[in-house]
Amino acid sequence: MHSEGAIPEGARLLAAVARLNRWATRHAELAIPPAQARLLSLIDELGPARIGELANADHCSQPTMTTQVQRLEAAGWASRSADSSDARVALIELTVEGREQLERLRASRAEALAPEVARLSEQERDALRSATEIILRIVHPGGADQ
């Protein structure tokens, strides 16, 4: 059972986080299309994953995901390996170059946001740090910090 008001609060939180994400993407200097940046992040989050798992997580078709993964492979940012439980299945994972590209993308987005955060009062920055920790607890209940 949900507590009174939890759903509207959750919807507002999701909308705010999505807007912040889009804002950072628009204001960052990304060297690659946002869809490729999102896929790098998704592969990083899921770890080695099947095409179908990536497609489900990104809410797209398997053929669309296959095309996106092939683009990352062509750039040298992702690779395929056999699934140890089923050799017919390929697992997609980031290469060293893919992880480096993802770190550059994340740094660029953080740099775009930094001046806005700097304009906040110390009290607002403290509140933002607290809110960030709460969000991380929600998305990583086991304590993994990503």
ROZA-88129 format. One line per field, with one value per residue (C-alpha): x, y, z; residue number from 1; residue in three letters. Coordinates in steps of 0.001 Angstrom, whole numbers, plus 500000, padded with zeros to 6 digits. Each point is the difference from the previous one (the first is absolute). Layout:
REM ROZA-88129
x <- X	...
y <- Y	...
z <- Z	...
i <- NUM	...
aa <- ALA	...
This chain:
REM ROZA-88129
x <- 500000	501321	499970	497763	501792	502853	498915	499766	503347	501532	498589	501359	503411	500132	498991	502644	502780	499032	499994	503392	501372	498714	501267	503498	500042	498956	502591	502902	502465	499318	502229	497428	496215	498011	498562	503517	500897	496882	500877	503556	498530	497440	502629	502119	497032	498883	503437	500401	496493	498147	498564	496488	500766	501373	496984	497584	501841	500031	496394	500902	499905	502807	500795	500308	502265	502088	500620	500937	502377	501618	500717	501706	501979	501091	501268	501892	497893	498216	500807	498196	500936	498345	497649	501564	496541	499034	502723	497377	499324	502260	500515	500693	502488	501989	503585	502665	499489	496248	500494	502347	497445	497272	502153	500627	496258	499199	502676	498643	496478	501270	501981	496847	498161	502828	499321	496333	500900	502598	497254	498093	500353	501992	496730	498566	503167	499725	496362	501023	502702	497446	497446	502643	500809	496298	499594	503032	498503	496767	501685	502724	498389	502950	502290	501798	500961	499982
y <- 500000	503457	502816	502952	502321	497610	499560	503751	500558	497179	501381	503461	498560	497986	503029	502170	497439	499436	503751	500383	497140	501525	503455	498655	498135	503120	502203	497542	499709	496423	498518	497323	499851	499918	496558	498537	501746	498541	496503	500233	500916	497192	497368	501347	499766	496498	498507	497353	499655	498328	502102	499155	501201	503268	500431	499390	502427	502678	499321	499318	497044	497459	501016	503642	499013	497780	502990	502219	497378	499545	503748	499758	496965	501838	502851	497509	500789	496660	496362	496671	496876	496606	499468	497272	498506	499980	500297	500922	503254	503038	502310	503658	501832	503200	499990	502043	502655	499888	500596	502892	501512	499630	501743	502893	500278	500002	502603	502234	499816	500703	502991	501371	499772	501305	503750	499506	498102	502654	502643	498177	501007	497730	498892	499113	498070	498077	499204	498899	497697	498486	499553	498369	497479	499205	499475	497691	497966	499652	498795	497942	498597	497663	502978	499848	503557	500757
z <- 500000	499100	502498	499193	497587	499156	496385	499230	501770	497977	496756	500802	500875	496768	497940	501678	499561	496348	499346	501680	497918	496748	501018	500723	496684	498070	501702	499944	497165	498973	497327	499175	499536	503267	499131	499878	503249	501627	498755	501346	503375	499821	499210	502849	502375	498977	499486	497299	498567	497163	497178	501194	503528	498655	497705	502884	502268	497278	498901	496382	497623	499756	496390	501090	502890	497715	497714	502946	501410	496579	499948	503381	498815	496839	502176	502179	503090	500424	499371	499937	501889	500305	502926	502161	500612	496288	497362	497369	501843	499870	502944	499311	502192	499920	498829	501761	497313	500621	503724	499244	497610	502621	502607	497580	499348	503707	500667	497230	501399	503526	498702	498369	503316	502212	499509	500907	503158	500885	499970	502744	503628	502294	501586	496573	499073	503289	499190	496501	501419	502385	497220	497802	502738	500413	496250	499958	502871	498018	496803	501716	503165	500587	500436	496646	499042	496303
i <- 1	2	3	4	5	6	7	8	9	10	11	12	13	14	15	16	17	18	19	20	21	22	23	24	25	26	27	28	29	30	31	32	33	34	35	36	37	38	39	40	41	42	43	44	45	46	47	48	49	50	51	52	53	54	55	56	57	58	59	60	61	62	63	64	65	66	67	68	69	70	71	72	73	74	75	76	77	78	79	80	81	82	83	84	85	86	87	88	89	90	91	92	93	94	95	96	97	98	99	100	101	102	103	104	105	106	107	108	109	110	111	112	113	114	115	116	117	118	119	120	121	122	123	124	125	126	127	128	129	130	131	132	133	134	135	136	137	138	139	140	141	142	143	144	145	146
aa <- MET	HIS	SER	GLU	GLY	ALA	ILE	PRO	GLU	GLY	ALA	ARG	LEU	LEU	ALA	ALA	VAL	ALA	ARG	LEU	ASN	ARG	TRP	ALA	THR	ARG	HIS	ALA	GLU	LEU	ALA	ILE	PRO	PRO	ALA	GLN	ALA	ARG	LEU	LEU	SER	LEU	ILE	ASP	GLU	LEU	GLY	PRO	ALA	ARG	ILE	GLY	GLU	LEU	ALA	ASN	ALA	ASP	HIS	CYS	SER	GLN	PRO	THR	MET	THR	THR	GLN	VAL	GLN	ARG	LEU	GLU	ALA	ALA	GLY	TRP	ALA	SER	ARG	SER	ALA	ASP	SER	SER	ASP	ALA	ARG	VAL	ALA	LEU	ILE	GLU	LEU	THR	VAL	GLU	GLY	ARG	GLU	GLN	LEU	GLU	ARG	LEU	ARG	ALA	SER	ARG	ALA	GLU	ALA	LEU	ALA	PRO	GLU	VAL	ALA	ARG	LEU	SER	GLU	GLN	GLU	ARG	ASP	ALA	LEU	ARG	SER	ALA	THR	GLU	ILE	ILE	LEU	ARG	ILE	VAL	HIS	PRO	GLY	GLY	ALA	ASP	GLN
